[in-house]
Amino acid sequence: MTPSTMQARVVVDEWVRGGVREVVACPGSRNAPLLLALHAADAAGRVRLHVRIDERSAGFLAVGLAARSRRPVPVVVTSGTAVANLHPAVLEASHAGIPLVVASADRPLELVGTGANQTIDQAGLFGGAVRAAVVLPLAEERPRAAAGWRAAVCRVLDRARGTTTADPGPVQLDLPLREPLVDDGPEDDLPDWARGRADGAPWTAVAARVPQVAPLDLSAAVPTIVVAGHGAEAPDGLPDGVPVIAEPTSPLWGRSLRAGTQLLESALDGTRPDLLPARAVVVGRPTLHRPVSRLLSDPRVEVVVVPSAGETGARPGWTDVASSASRVGALPPPADWGVDVAWGETVRAADARVARVTGPDAGSAAGLAAAVVRTLPAGALFVVGSSSPVRDVALAAVPRADLTLLSARGVSGIDGAVSFATGAALADGRPAYALLGDLTFLHDSGGLLVGPDEPRPELTIVVANDDGGSVFATLEQGAPAHAAAFERVFGTPHGTDLQALCRAHGVAHRTVCAGDDAALAEALAPGGRPGVRVVEVAVERSTRRADADRRRDAARAAIGEPDIPGDVALG
């Protein structure tokens, strides 16, 4: 057995012992020992292997798998630019606290800087984006070598999980492999001295971390709102009388105010100063809404922050973009909160009035987002694109507590979205759904390319196709003053035939008219067999800004009405 083959088999074996259940791999020569070891482990039912030809898509497939399963997922690539193509996925995993393991095959150190083919200095390539960068020594046939390899794998998996550091995220495991890379021996053979522990346990067992953060004192009964952003842990409970503004990817979204951002705008601009909270409790990373950012910057509001527990969300510490946090701690039990019941009722009454008059146009992207959320079956996994779709869901859909929502909001890029959704759906195992914009879908159209022998989820991707990027229409660059430049450099129309693109990849495609709820419900009905389906819905881009302005004006008018006793939100 070649030393490189032995090292690869030991690494894969220790991954399995350490709880790895899914591995993504890309073809290559230098990573051949790992590929052969993974193929054997897949055939034996020890792991599930997913092969992709594009490293960028492979990276986001692994991120999606890890985001849903919360288990470390290695992505195995060959040397050179193959490793560099994982950088976007590594950044997303880093800022979202996702346990990704980059297993990069490498050339031996003596070849770096010599002009050898496909050789770069890739050890430490990801800098501070990874929690650790471990380089295995070149494989040698001696008993202590295998112990070192196994111990290193255990350390890598621990750093990815954040068990001892409360800091989960990506880790690079760089494996310089010397030729010969393959041999003709049995694929699952190892000498006795290279085998792991006889009981199948990891080489190094790591005890679970128990977070210990003192609870905040929230006993004062002042007007309080909870702001729940991406990556927030599900709290044990909140008092019933405390309003919540939650982003869709927060576990608190199901009890969120429907018009929370509009209420904040009116409170902050003085239209309804009685709606301004005296205290904002922040959990997770609020990233979607400018009124929330303004609230957290307002000196009239006390900002208290709940830090990440290290199991989901951002790196340890606390969210404080505006440098306004006055206290940091854990949430107290619901009974220990001071609740201003009258203020909470006033907020919910205003929220109910606004929600009744600010529905989106049926033919708009926001109308589609609301219809998709309304139509999904209870318990569904729903992956939402990071640009317009997640905002449309937040502003237009009725919150539902019976959905699991995921979105790549670590750095909020649109890259890798098809692969991320595929990975999440594979890890979930049930029929899953995604809502993506057309540019996001096209950016990762390579994610549709799946080999005939690869595992497939039952995934329905709804594409809101407005032939360009409509999110910019509601920002400063969408103002009439920039109309001459907008379409080319922000709108970026593409004219791509999505049906033809899907046909080329062997992916089922159908078109549904915007506003046709019956056809949408039929298209979203579970198909009962694995595979990706694309449902394309044409929506109007040119009216997005006007529709947003109309809803904003309607909200202001409704908020200005006198309070009606008992007029509270039901959704």
C-alpha positions as a printed NumPy array, in Angstrom:
array([[  0.   ,   0.   ,   0.   ],
       [  1.383,   3.428,  -0.901],
       [  1.845,   5.866,   1.998],
       [ -0.526,   8.381,   0.36 ],
       [ -3.217,   5.722,   0.036],
       [ -2.771,   4.714,   3.662],
       [ -3.02 ,   8.295,   4.897],
       [ -6.167,   8.944,   2.869],
       [ -7.864,   5.821,   4.217],
       [ -6.982,   6.748,   7.787],
       [ -8.357,  10.277,   7.329],
       [-11.648,   9.034,   5.874],
       [-11.987,   6.393,   8.585],
       [-11.473,   8.965,  11.328],
       [-13.979,  11.319,   9.695],
       [-16.593,   8.592,   9.945],
       [-15.688,   7.816,  13.56 ],
       [-15.967,  11.533,  14.308],
       [-19.547,  11.795,  13.068],
       [-19.128,  12.801,   9.414],
       [-22.027,  11.423,   7.377],
       [-21.865,  13.47 ,   4.148],
       [-18.829,  14.283,   1.99 ],
       [-18.642,  16.336,  -1.203],
       [-15.818,  15.667,  -3.643],
       [-14.559,  16.93 ,  -6.993],
       [-12.545,  14.851,  -9.466],
       [ -8.793,  15.318,  -9.67 ],
       [ -5.464,  13.557,  -9.751],
       [ -3.702,  14.727,  -6.612],
       [ -6.767,  13.949,  -4.488],
       [ -7.123,  10.452,  -6.026],
       [ -6.253,   8.613,  -2.766],
       [ -9.046,  10.446,  -0.942],
       [-11.522,   9.879,  -3.769],
       [-10.88 ,   6.135,  -3.79 ],
       [-11.139,   5.911,  -0.001],
       [-14.413,   7.852,  -0.068],
       [-15.827,   5.677,  -2.825],
       [-15.128,   2.595,  -0.711],
       [-16.691,   4.2  ,   2.383],
       [-19.767,   5.169,   0.363],
       [-20.116,   1.644,  -1.009],
       [-19.915,   0.287,   2.546],
       [-22.666,   2.66 ,   3.711],
       [-20.365,   4.545,   6.082],
       [-20.776,   7.942,   4.388],
       [-22.863,   9.405,   1.596],
       [-20.659,  10.772,  -1.184],
       [-21.7  ,  13.63 ,  -3.486],
       [-19.526,  14.235,  -6.563],
       [-19.533,  17.563,  -8.424],
       [-17.309,  18.853, -11.227],
       [-17.379,  22.532, -10.208],
       [-15.555,  23.341,  -6.97 ],
       [-17.528,  26.508,  -6.283],
       [-20.833,  24.649,  -6.52 ],
       [-19.342,  21.772,  -4.523],
       [-18.378,  24.157,  -1.735],
       [-21.88 ,  25.566,  -1.434],
       [-23.401,  22.09 ,  -1.631],
       [-21.3  ,  21.202,   1.416],
       [-22.327,  24.431,   3.157],
       [-25.993,  23.6  ,   2.562],
       [-25.53 ,  20.078,   3.884],
       [-23.763,  21.353,   6.991],
       [-26.184,  24.238,   7.56 ],
       [-29.148,  21.88 ,   7.746],
       [-27.486,  18.94 ,   9.536],
       [-25.166,  20.97 ,  11.831],
       [-22.574,  18.237,  11.282],
       [-19.121,  18.839,   9.767],
       [-19.129,  18.229,   6.008],
       [-15.777,  17.822,   4.216],
       [-15.377,  19.02 ,   0.639],
       [-12.468,  17.25 ,  -1.067],
       [-10.618,  18.92 ,  -3.95 ],
       [ -7.382,  18.608,  -5.846],
       [ -4.577,  21.164,  -5.713],
       [ -4.216,  24.595,  -7.32 ],
       [ -7.14 ,  26.78 ,  -8.356],
       [ -9.533,  24.025,  -7.279],
       [ -8.867,  25.089,  -3.687],
       [ -9.225,  28.803,  -4.46 ],
       [-12.68 ,  28.206,  -5.949],
       [-13.89 ,  27.234,  -2.464],
       [-13.183,  30.689,  -1.035],
       [-16.756,  32.076,  -1.386],
       [-18.189,  29.031,   0.382],
       [-15.54 ,  29.302,   3.106],
       [-16.45 ,  32.949,   3.697],
       [-20.157,  32.129,   3.941],
       [-19.442,  29.283,   6.361],
       [-17.138,  31.501,   8.406],
       [-19.653,  34.28 ,   8.942],
       [-22.589,  31.908,   9.443],
       [-20.788,  29.574,  11.839],
       [-21.201,  26.497,   9.607],
       [-18.899,  23.465,  10.15 ],
       [-17.285,  23.107,   6.716],
       [-14.069,  21.098,   6.317],
       [-11.932,  21.943,   3.291],
       [ -9.829,  18.867,   2.525],
       [ -7.341,  20.178,  -0.018],
       [ -4.959,  17.739,  -1.653],
       [ -1.584,  19.366,  -2.138],
       [  1.799,  18.898,  -3.739],
       [  4.721,  18.15 ,  -1.416],
       [  6.365,  21.265,   0.003],
       [  9.536,  20.85 ,  -2.04 ],
       [  7.555,  21.471,  -5.24 ],
       [  6.108,  24.831,  -4.159],
       [  7.825,  27.684,  -5.963],
       [  9.612,  25.441,  -8.463],
       [  7.264,  25.865, -11.409],
       [  5.742,  22.425, -10.9  ],
       [  2.394,  21.973, -12.61 ],
       [ -0.777,  22.877, -10.681],
       [  1.226,  23.894,  -7.626],
       [  0.513,  26.957,  -5.505],
       [  1.195,  27.862,  -1.897],
       [ -2.227,  26.741,  -0.671],
       [ -1.535,  26.05 ,   2.994],
       [ -3.245,  28.875,   4.852],
       [ -4.833,  30.114,   1.619],
       [ -8.04 ,  31.195,   3.403],
       [ -6.339,  33.337,   6.038],
       [ -8.55 ,  34.35 ,   8.944],
       [-11.706,  32.995,   7.302],
       [-11.008,  29.523,   8.717],
       [-10.969,  28.595,  12.387],
       [ -7.804,  26.559,  11.838],
       [ -5.497,  25.55 ,   8.998],
       [ -3.894,  22.154,   9.612],
       [ -1.273,  20.657,   7.296],
       [ -0.747,  16.93 ,   7.607],
       [  2.854,  15.729,   7.34 ],
       [  3.802,  13.653,   4.327],
       [  2.694,  10.073,   4.788],
       [  5.219,   7.653,   6.227],
       [  4.901,   3.96 ,   7.014],
       [  5.453,   4.008,  10.766],
       [  3.028,   3.37 ,  13.649],
       [  3.142,   6.835,  15.219],
       [  2.302,   8.468,  11.898],
       [ -1.259,   7.112,  11.821],
       [ -1.836,   8.247,  15.407],
       [ -0.808,  11.76 ,  14.4  ],
       [ -3.139,  11.746,  11.403],
       [ -6.09 ,  10.601,  13.504],
       [ -5.394,  13.108,  16.258],
       [ -5.212,  15.899,  13.679],
       [ -8.562,  14.888,  12.161],
       [-10.182,  14.939,  15.621],
       [ -8.795,  18.408,  16.214],
       [-10.076,  19.589,  12.826],
       [-13.582,  18.26 ,  13.484],
       [-13.604,  19.867,  16.933],
       [-12.632,  23.264,  15.517],
       [-15.301,  22.947,  12.814],
       [-17.975,  22.15 ,  15.4  ],
       [-16.649,  24.722,  17.857],
       [-17.102,  22.256,  20.703],
       [-14.183,  23.456,  22.815],
       [-14.052,  26.988,  21.404],
       [-17.737,  27.987,  21.065],
       [-16.673,  29.146,  17.597],
       [-17.938,  26.805,  14.859],
       [-16.954,  27.401,  11.263],
       [-14.77 ,  26.267,   8.37 ],
       [-11.417,  24.543,   8.795],
       [ -8.782,  23.706,   6.195],
       [ -7.102,  20.301,   6.282],
       [ -4.279,  20.413,   3.737],
       [ -2.88 ,  17.043,   2.661],
       [  0.4  ,  17.068,   0.739],
       [  0.37 ,  13.762,  -1.116],
       [  3.433,  12.281,  -2.776],
       [  3.346,   9.911,  -5.745],
       [  2.562,   7.099,  -6.218],
       [ -1.007,   8.136,  -5.454],
       [ -2.857,   4.868,  -6.057],
       [ -2.224,   1.152,  -5.82 ],
       [ -4.019,  -2.049,  -6.732],
       [ -4.73 ,  -3.323,  -3.223],
       [ -8.167,  -3.706,  -1.583],
       [ -9.834,  -0.326,  -1.086],
       [-10.675,  -0.891,   2.577],
       [ -7.446,  -2.476,   3.78 ],
       [ -5.241,  -1.012,   6.528],
       [ -2.346,  -2.551,   8.472],
       [ -3.016,  -3.186,  12.154],
       [ -0.853,  -0.263,  13.296],
       [ -2.866,   2.199,  11.19 ],
       [ -6.286,   1.101,  12.417],
       [ -8.34 ,   3.213,  14.811],
       [ -9.752,   2.279,  18.173],
       [-11.289,  -1.18 ,  18.312],
       [-14.627,   0.117,  19.644],
       [-15.138,   2.393,  16.638],
       [-14.813,   5.561,  18.723],
       [-12.909,   8.648,  17.618],
       [ -9.194,   8.73 ,  18.395],
       [ -9.852,  11.712,  20.7  ],
       [-13.273,  12.05 ,  22.33 ],
       [-14.36 ,  15.645,  23.031],
       [-16.997,  16.399,  25.66 ],
       [-19.89 ,  18.674,  24.707],
       [-19.665,  22.328,  25.657],
       [-22.231,  23.73 ,  28.088],
       [-22.567,  27.498,  27.469],
       [-22.702,  29.553,  30.647],
       [-23.754,  33.177,  30.233],
       [-25.518,  35.056,  33.025],
       [-29.076,  36.194,  32.225],
       [-29.91 ,  39.823,  31.617],
       [-31.986,  41.794,  34.105],
       [-35.073,  42.739,  32.083],
       [-37.399,  43.136,  35.061],
       [-38.176,  46.811,  34.449],
       [-41.607,  47.038,  32.786],
       [-40.617,  49.442,  29.996],
       [-41.745,  49.302,  26.331],
       [-39.584,  46.481,  24.975],
       [-39.23 ,  44.945,  21.548],
       [-37.249,  41.858,  20.579],
       [-35.268,  42.141,  17.348],
       [-34.4  ,  38.656,  16.05 ],
       [-31.943,  38.36 ,  13.187],
       [-30.23 ,  35.605,  11.261],
       [-28.516,  32.898,  13.283],
       [-30.489,  33.463,  16.47 ],
       [-30.896,  30.466,  18.723],
       [-34.447,  29.45 ,  19.56 ],
       [-35.131,  30.84 ,  23.068],
       [-36.761,  28.756,  25.758],
       [-39.623,  31.234,  25.737],
       [-40.632,  34.87 ,  25.543],
       [-43.38 ,  36.69 ,  27.437],
       [-46.583,  36.903,  25.437],
       [-46.848,  40.68 ,  25.704],
       [-43.48 ,  41.518,  24.126],
       [-43.656,  42.342,  20.376],
       [-41.094,  40.747,  18.077],
       [-39.584,  41.902,  14.798],
       [-37.953,  38.776,  13.391],
       [-36.238,  38.081,  10.097],
       [-37.53 ,  34.997,   8.251],
       [-34.453,  32.894,   9.067],
       [-34.912,  33.444,  12.799],
       [-36.756,  30.768,  14.805],
       [-38.89 ,  33.635,  16.171],
       [-40.293,  34.575,  12.751],
       [-43.551,  32.745,  13.429],
       [-44.503,  35.275,  16.116],
       [-43.119,  38.35 ,  14.335],
       [-45.084,  41.515,  13.7  ],
       [-46.108,  41.624,  10.034],
       [-45.492,  45.355,   9.627],
       [-42.722,  45.842,  12.177],
       [-40.418,  47.848,   9.942],
       [-43.205,  50.24 ,   8.927],
       [-44.064,  50.776,  12.584],
       [-40.435,  51.565,  13.337],
       [-40.281,  54.1  ,  10.501],
       [-43.277,  55.973,  11.913],
       [-41.904,  55.805,  15.44 ],
       [-38.491,  57.087,  14.431],
       [-39.694,  59.925,  12.205],
       [-42.056,  61.244,  14.878],
       [-45.355,  60.293,  13.216],
       [-46.171,  57.888,  16.036],
       [-43.621,  58.478,  18.826],
       [-45.728,  56.322,  21.136],
       [-44.626,  53.27 ,  19.126],
       [-40.933,  53.814,  19.896],
       [-39.648,  51.178,  22.337],
       [-37.522,  52.177,  25.287],
       [-35.56 ,  48.926,  25.064],
       [-34.545,  46.651,  22.193],
       [-33.376,  43.109,  22.926],
       [-31.243,  41.833,  20.029],
       [-30.757,  38.145,  19.271],
       [-28.883,  36.929,  16.192],
       [-27.631,  39.261,  13.458],
       [-30.277,  41.665,  12.104],
       [-29.148,  42.409,   8.539],
       [-32.233,  42.94 ,   6.39 ],
       [-33.981,  46.156,   7.387],
       [-32.734,  49.745,   7.531],
       [-35.407,  50.838,  10.055],
       [-34.044,  48.205,  12.44 ],
       [-30.533,  49.616,  11.989],
       [-31.885,  53.1  ,  12.696],
       [-33.633,  51.845,  15.82 ],
       [-30.446,  50.302,  17.18 ],
       [-28.589,  53.573,  16.521],
       [-31.161,  55.769,  18.266],
       [-29.848,  57.161,  21.58 ],
       [-33.378,  57.104,  23.028],
       [-33.395,  53.292,  22.929],
       [-31.505,  51.039,  25.34 ],
       [-29.953,  48.204,  23.322],
       [-29.245,  44.907,  25.077],
       [-27.757,  41.986,  23.19 ],
       [-27.87 ,  38.225,  23.554],
       [-24.588,  36.698,  22.304],
       [-24.34 ,  33.586,  20.194],
       [-24.17 ,  30.352,  22.142],
       [-21.655,  28.998,  19.642],
       [-23.961,  26.413,  18.082],
       [-25.453,  28.583,  15.344],
       [-24.958,  32.044,  13.983],
       [-21.951,  34.291,  13.968],
       [-18.651,  34.039,  15.823],
       [-18.597,  34.457,  19.6  ],
       [-19.182,  37.92 ,  20.938],
       [-22.216,  40.031,  20.242],
       [-23.873,  41.93 ,  17.433],
       [-23.291,  45.658,  17.815],
       [-22.99 ,  47.307,  14.411],
       [-24.02 ,  50.728,  15.78 ],
       [-21.76 ,  50.486,  18.881],
       [-24.873,  51.076,  20.966],
       [-25.077,  47.907,  23.094],
       [-25.254,  48.77 ,  26.778],
       [-25.554,  45.238,  28.2  ],
       [-24.813,  41.719,  26.985],
       [-26.169,  38.496,  28.474],
       [-28.526,  35.549,  28.129],
       [-32.304,  35.815,  27.954],
       [-33.961,  35.409,  31.358],
       [-36.956,  33.076,  31.836],
       [-40.246,  34.588,  30.627],
       [-41.47 ,  35.049,  34.209],
       [-38.516,  37.365,  34.96 ],
       [-39.354,  39.901,  32.241],
       [-41.046,  43.18 ,  33.016],
       [-43.802,  43.59 ,  30.427],
       [-45.523,  46.854,  29.478],
       [-48.788,  45.186,  28.47 ],
       [-50.541,  48.36 ,  27.32 ],
       [-47.677,  49.354,  25.026],
       [-47.569,  45.872,  23.513],
       [-51.284,  46.016,  22.759],
       [-50.858,  49.395,  21.083],
       [-48.099,  48.031,  18.853],
       [-50.083,  44.948,  17.868],
       [-53.172,  47.044,  17.09 ],
       [-51.167,  49.275,  14.766],
       [-49.535,  46.216,  13.201],
       [-52.911,  44.657,  12.434],
       [-54.18 ,  47.818,  10.746],
       [-51.064,  48.171,   8.582],
       [-51.062,  44.502,   7.583],
       [-54.609,  44.821,   6.249],
       [-53.774,  47.624,   3.808],
       [-50.215,  46.879,   2.666],
       [-50.615,  43.655,   0.725],
       [-48.37 ,  43.385,  -2.356],
       [-49.543,  43.319,  -5.939],
       [-50.268,  39.752,  -7.032],
       [-48.032,  40.073, -10.101],
       [-45.028,  41.347,  -8.18 ],
       [-42.068,  39.491,  -6.716],
       [-43.355,  40.344,  -3.244],
       [-46.765,  38.932,  -4.168],
       [-45.101,  35.73 ,  -5.358],
       [-43.126,  35.431,  -2.105],
       [-46.311,  35.81 ,  -0.077],
       [-48.095,  33.209,  -2.22 ],
       [-45.26 ,  30.674,  -1.945],
       [-45.122,  30.983,   1.849],
       [-48.901,  30.698,   2.031],
       [-48.904,  27.563,  -0.158],
       [-46.075,  25.507,   1.345],
       [-47.088,  22.419,   3.329],
       [-46.646,  22.455,   7.084],
       [-43.212,  21.335,   8.222],
       [-41.532,  22.145,   4.901],
       [-37.908,  23.152,   4.502],
       [-37.831,  26.479,   2.653],
       [-34.554,  27.931,   1.319],
       [-34.735,  31.609,   0.404],
       [-32.358,  33.535,  -1.838],
       [-30.255,  36.185,  -0.144],
       [-31.174,  39.202,  -2.274],
       [-34.767,  40.184,  -3.095],
       [-36.534,  36.925,  -2.078],
       [-35.642,  37.023,   1.618],
       [-36.694,  40.68 ,   1.788],
       [-39.921,  39.953,  -0.068],
       [-40.71 ,  37.141,   2.363],
       [-39.918,  39.416,   5.298],
       [-42.063,  42.318,   4.099],
       [-44.963,  40.603,   2.33 ],
       [-45.528,  37.079,   3.658],
       [-47.582,  36.105,   6.678],
       [-45.076,  34.625,   9.179],
       [-45.4  ,  30.897,   9.786],
       [-43.949,  29.008,  12.729],
       [-44.396,  25.633,  11.01 ],
       [-41.706,  26.18 ,   8.339],
       [-37.937,  25.749,   8.557],
       [-36.305,  28.635,   6.692],
       [-32.674,  28.728,   5.605],
       [-30.768,  31.395,   3.725],
       [-27.073,  32.028,   3.106],
       [-26.975,  35.226,   5.157],
       [-23.453,  34.826,   6.539],
       [-22.162,  37.276,   3.943],
       [-25.437,  37.439,   1.992],
       [-23.992,  36.647,  -1.428],
       [-26.063,  35.291,  -4.29 ],
       [-23.409,  32.767,  -5.319],
       [-23.923,  29.04 ,  -4.881],
       [-27.64 ,  29.315,  -4.117],
       [-28.805,  26.329,  -6.191],
       [-26.115,  24.139,  -4.623],
       [-26.803,  25.47 ,  -1.115],
       [-30.499,  24.63 ,  -1.497],
       [-29.645,  21.198,  -2.889],
       [-27.356,  20.439,   0.039],
       [-29.901,  21.581,   2.602],
       [-32.595,  19.473,   0.936],
       [-30.334,  16.409,   0.859],
       [-29.552,  16.787,   4.556],
       [-33.227,  17.282,   5.427],
       [-34.467,  14.272,   3.478],
       [-38.031,  15.534,   2.947],
       [-39.562,  17.379,  -0.01 ],
       [-37.974,  20.84 ,   0.077],
       [-38.55 ,  24.174,  -1.612],
       [-36.518,  27.221,  -2.588],
       [-37.355,  30.727,  -3.79 ],
       [-34.633,  32.386,  -5.86 ],
       [-34.369,  35.393,  -8.107],
       [-33.408,  34.858, -11.724],
       [-29.9  ,  36.335, -11.376],
       [-29.236,  34.214,  -8.29 ],
       [-30.465,  31.132, -10.135],
       [-28.3  ,  31.851, -13.18 ],
       [-25.257,  32.615, -11.031],
       [-25.218,  28.985,  -9.895],
       [-26.843,  27.278, -12.872],
       [-23.928,  24.856, -12.704],
       [-25.534,  23.581,  -9.507],
       [-28.112,  21.877, -11.742],
       [-25.371,  19.652, -13.15 ],
       [-25.602,  16.408, -11.175],
       [-24.188,  13.102, -12.374],
       [-26.448,  10.082, -12.927],
       [-25.109,   8.18 ,  -9.899],
       [-25.41 ,  11.013,  -7.387],
       [-27.95 ,  11.319,  -4.548],
       [-30.82 ,  13.628,  -5.422],
       [-33.246,  15.474,  -3.165],
       [-36.864,  16.219,  -3.926],
       [-36.407,  19.96 ,  -4.389],
       [-38.698,  22.473,  -6.071],
       [-37.024,  25.77 ,  -6.969],
       [-39.356,  28.696,  -7.635],
       [-37.584,  31.305,  -9.764],
       [-38.981,  34.829,  -9.695],
       [-37.922,  35.935, -13.173],
       [-37.985,  39.666, -13.785],
       [-35.111,  39.562, -16.293],
       [-32.649,  41.341, -14.046],
       [-31.865,  42.643, -10.596],
       [-34.87 ,  44.382,  -9.104],
       [-33.529,  44.752,  -5.557],
       [-31.624,  47.892,  -6.599],
       [-34.813,  49.624,  -7.707],
       [-35.788,  50.275,  -4.086],
       [-32.356,  51.66 ,  -3.122],
       [-30.786,  55.046,  -3.798],
       [-29.545,  54.045,  -7.245],
       [-33.124,  53.264,  -8.257],
       [-34.146,  56.925,  -7.998],
       [-35.208,  58.734, -11.211],
       [-31.96 ,  60.739, -11.171],
       [-30.044,  57.575, -12.108],
       [-32.471,  56.256, -14.701],
       [-30.044,  56.622, -17.618],
       [-27.509,  54.25 , -16.036],
       [-29.805,  52.026, -14.008],
       [-30.854,  49.424, -16.537],
       [-27.389,  48.585, -17.797],
       [-25.311,  48.586, -14.615],
       [-27.924,  47.69 , -11.979],
       [-30.896,  46.136, -13.746],
       [-28.596,  43.915, -15.872],
       [-31.215,  42.225, -18.1  ],
       [-30.086,  38.841, -19.422],
       [-32.827,  37.463, -21.689],
       [-31.935,  33.854, -20.838],
       [-34.384,  31.088, -21.737],
       [-34.646,  29.28 , -18.4  ],
       [-36.686,  26.453, -19.888],
       [-33.938,  25.707, -22.409],
       [-31.322,  25.912, -19.66 ],
       [-33.232,  23.406, -17.554],
       [-33.76 ,  21.113, -20.53 ],
       [-30.014,  21.083, -21.18 ],
       [-29.459,  19.828, -17.628],
       [-32.317,  17.334, -17.696],
       [-34.226,  19.297, -15.056],
       [-38.016,  19.473, -15.063],
       [-39.394,  22.956, -15.775],
       [-42.796,  24.529, -15.81 ],
       [-44.107,  28.072, -16.052],
       [-46.762,  29.531, -13.76 ],
       [-48.415,  32.908, -14.221],
       [-47.946,  35.371, -11.383],
       [-51.099,  35.601,  -9.283],
       [-52.403,  32.154, -10.274],
       [-52.505,  30.63 ,  -6.798],
       [-54.164,  27.415,  -7.966],
       [-51.46 ,  26.725, -10.555],
       [-48.759,  27.562,  -8.026],
       [-50.245,  25.157,  -5.493],
       [-50.317,  22.421,  -8.122],
       [-46.696,  23.116,  -9.077],
       [-45.59 ,  22.946,  -5.443],
       [-47.364,  19.687,  -4.671],
       [-44.824,  16.984,  -3.709],
       [-43.805,  14.934,  -6.725],
       [-43.01 ,  11.766,  -4.818],
       [-39.681,  11.116,  -6.518],
       [-36.164,  12.546,  -6.181],
       [-35.037,  15.308,  -8.488],
       [-34.944,  19.057,  -8.906],
       [-37.941,  20.825, -10.426],
       [-37.938,  24.455, -11.514],
       [-41.097,  26.552, -11.425],
       [-40.578,  29.795, -13.316],
       [-42.832,  32.759, -12.535],
       [-42.475,  35.952, -14.558],
       [-42.829,  39.028, -12.35 ],
       [-42.737,  42.721, -13.153],
       [-39.56 ,  44.625, -12.354],
       [-40.371,  48.1  , -13.611],
       [-43.056,  48.697, -10.981],
       [-41.13 ,  47.419,  -7.95 ],
       [-40.194,  50.855,  -6.633],
       [-43.685,  52.238,  -7.18 ],
       [-45.23 ,  49.229,  -5.432],
       [-42.902,  49.701,  -2.453],
       [-43.793,  53.414,  -2.301],
       [-47.524,  52.596,  -2.447],
       [-47.256,  50.148,   0.427],
       [-45.197,  52.624,   2.448],
       [-47.777,  55.387,   1.959],
       [-50.611,  53.017,   2.873],
       [-48.73 ,  51.991,   6.021],
       [-48.235,  55.594,   7.109],
       [-51.901,  56.359,   6.613],
       [-52.975,  53.293,   8.587],
       [-50.528,  53.918,  11.395],
       [-51.892,  57.418,  11.795],
       [-55.421,  56.168,  12.544],
       [-56.646,  56.204,  16.16 ],
       [-56.25 ,  52.966,  18.111],
       [-59.21 ,  50.586,  18.132],
       [-59.568,  48.542,  21.357],
       [-59.076,  44.84 ,  20.721],
       [-57.768,  45.436,  17.181],
       [-54.823,  43.029,  17.306],
       [-52.948,  40.942,  14.768],
       [-54.148,  37.384,  14.306],
       [-51.335,  36.05 ,  12.072]])
